[in-house]
């Protein structure tokens, strides 16, 4: 019975009035067509022994309708067991990691920090599909979302100053590409790893459109820009998270991974979850017919 659960546990609340009614019937005792209210108990027992009073149903017979109702309630609660043949559903709670590969990052110590941040995220997101975007002046999809982190770990480990061609830094291109890669933005997250360069009005607008679709955008600021590289404003990445997510430092990446791992499939349809279990409720509810059929049994 490992993994057994109730698909609709709130139905169990209906057992409370049934228990109360069973207690009341037990306290009242067996019915004798109303004679039990006017006859002494000894006379009532003698009349029943003589067969003069056919009497109502016995105490346990009176409980049969309640037993049938209890079985129906238990069936409606949906006891279920995991299915060995459960269908495999495509997950839509992807996480995209976008790494800034502009010259200010790729030609300085910041690249190693960006690799460390991305590797830490992969380690903490073992349960969610993760994809990779690399960008400088343009954005490139290095990997579609995958549940095999080893593929991305290899890609991240070999990043260098010549991996992404071109110059400049356009986070707007990376955010726009992420919106196109996500099949359901409402259950996805984008993590932008950057020194904050290139954040402009277009990037803020793209971030707003992504947030309007329901996705969260997180930014991780890395330090160690290349020599002679212009220093972006310290709050540049904060402008991208105004509509959702949060701007963090590289030291906060472990906490971010934990939050993202808990946030997966936060709007999952319960009907989809039920596909992974075999509902035993109909079989249990069918047993309610047994006490009902016994009540219909003809007596000689």
C-alpha positions, -999 to 999 in steps of 0.1 A, spaced: 0 0 0 30 23 -3 20 55 -19 -17 51 -13 -37 83 -9 -71 99 -10 -79 119 -41 -109 136 -26 -103 135 12 -129 163 20 -157 137 15 -146 121 48 -163 150 66 -196 134 57 -188 105 80 -193 128 111 -231 131 108 -234 94 100 -215 85 132 -237 109 151 -269 92 137 -255 57 144 -248 67 180 -284 81 184 -299 49 169 -278 27 192 -289 47 222 -326 45 212 -325 7 208 -345 -14 183 -378 -2 171 -411 -20 177 -435 1 156 -440 26 184 -450 0 210 -417 4 228 -428 39 238 -459 27 257 -450 -8 269 -427 -17 298 -395 -33 286 -404 -67 302 -438 -69 284 -422 -58 251 -396 -85 254 -423 -111 262 -445 -100 233 -416 -104 209 -408 -138 223 -443 -149 217 -442 -136 182 -472 -113 188 -451 -83 178 -434 -88 145 -412 -59 157 -392 -36 136 -357 -44 124 -331 -53 149 -304 -29 161 -279 -40 135 -305 -42 107 -313 -5 114 -276 3 108 -276 -11 73 -286 21 55 -258 39 75 -233 13 65 -242 17 29 -239 55 32 -205 51 49 -193 29 20 -205 55 -5 -187 83 14 -155 62 15 -157 56 -22 -163 92 -30 -132 101 -10 -112 84 -37 -87 59 -22 -61 53 -48 -29 35 -55 0 45 -78 -3 33 -114 26 14 -129 13 24 -163 8 61 -155 11 83 -186 43 105 -187 32 141 -191 54 168 -205 64 192 -178 58 229 -183 75 243 -152 109 250 -169 137 271 -155 158 290 -181 193 302 -171 205 331 -192 243 338 -188 257 372 -199 287 364 -222 294 401 -231 331 411 -232 328 427 -197 320 393 -183 336 368 -207 370 385 -206 372 389 -168 369 370 -135 331 374 -137 329 345 -161 341 320 -135 317 333 -110 289 330 -136 298 294 -142 298 287 -104 263 303 -100 249 283 -130 264 251 -116 249 257 -82 215 263 -97 217 230 -117 226 211 -85 196 225 -67 171 221 -95 173 183 -100 135 180 -103 127 207 -129 136 209 -166 164 235 -171 174 252 -203 204 275 -211 206 308 -230 239 326 -238 238 362 -249 260 392 -257 248 415 -285 224 386 -295 209 357 -276 214 321 -284 195 290 -272 224 268 -260 200 240 -247 163 235 -246 149 226 -212 161 191 -201 158 170 -170 194 157 -175 217 183 -158 248 166 -170 243 180 -205 242 216 -192 270 210 -167 293 201 -197 282 232 -216 287 255 -187 321 241 -178 336 248 -213 324 285 -216 352 309 -225 357 343 -240 352 330 -275 321 310 -270 296 337 -280 305 359 -310 297 396 -312 300 425 -289 278 444 -266 253 432 -240 215 430 -247 196 413 -219 164 423 -239 174 397 -265 178 370 -239 145 378 -222 127 378 -255 142 345 -265 132 330 -232 96 340 -238 96 322 -271 112 291 -256 87 287 -228 57 266 -237 38 278 -207 53 310 -192 28 309 -164 47 280 -147 83 290 -156 112 309 -142 140 328 -159 173 334 -140 195 361 -156 232 360 -145 248 392 -154 269 421 -142 240 444 -150 253 457 -184 229 466 -212 198 470 -191 177 496 -210 141 505 -217 137 476 -241 149 451 -216 125 464 -189 97 462 -214 106 426 -223 107 417 -186 73 433 -181 58 412 -209 73 380 -195 59 388 -161 25 396 -176 25 361 -190 29 347 -154 66 339 -154 91 351 -127 124 367 -136 153 365 -112 186 382 -116 219 373 -101 246 400 -101 282 388 -106 313 408 -100 348 409 -116 343 429 -148 371 428 -174 396 457 -172 386 489 -188 350 476 -191 323 502 -182 307 497 -148 269 494 -150 248 510 -122 246 489 -91 208 488 -93 205 480 -130 192 445 -126 166 457 -100 147 473 -129 141 439 -145 125 423 -114 100 451 -107 71 429 -120 81 397 -103 111 377 -90 140 393 -72 174 407 -77 201 387 -58 238 385 -53 259 355 -63 262 345 -26 224 340 -25 223 314 -52 217 284 -29 186 300 -14 174 309 -49 178 272 -60 158 261 -30 130 285 -37 128 276 -74 128 239 -66 98 244 -43 80 266 -69 78 241 -96 43 233 -110 27 256 -85 -5 257 -106 -6 220 -115 -41 208 -123 -53 182 -97 -69 163 -125 -35 157 -141 -21 145 -108 -49 120 -105 -38 103 -138 -8 89 -119 -31 69 -95 -57 41 -99 -90 53 -82 -104 25 -61 -134 46 -51 -159 31 -76 -152 -4 -64 -156 6 -28 -188 25 -35 -202 -6 -53 -200 -25 -20 -227 -3 -7 -251 -24 -27 -246 -54 -4 -264 -40 27 -290 -24 5 -298 -57 -12 -300 -74 21 -327 -49 32 -347 -58 1 -345 -96 9 -380 -111 12 -388 -127 45 -409 -158 48 
